[in-house]
């Protein structure tokens, strides 16, 4: 299994050359917000949501789905986890 460490600032740009099909990737993001203030926490959540999630129409409802096979986000920050 290939491992790639990517900066959280631009995950889409950095994943594209290494993973031809993001749908086949297993992604692990390790504590992306340690020591950041609350403004940065929301920005990081936005980057992760944009890079790894999309909405689809399912049974008349909009549902969030991952763009990758599996996504693990490791954090010690309960506020980040609840976003």
Secondary structure, DSSP 8 states (H G I E B T S, - for coil): -------GGGHHHHHHTT-S-GGG-EEEEE-TTTT--HHHHHHHHHHHHHHHEEEEEETTEEEEEESSSEEEEE-S-HHHHH-
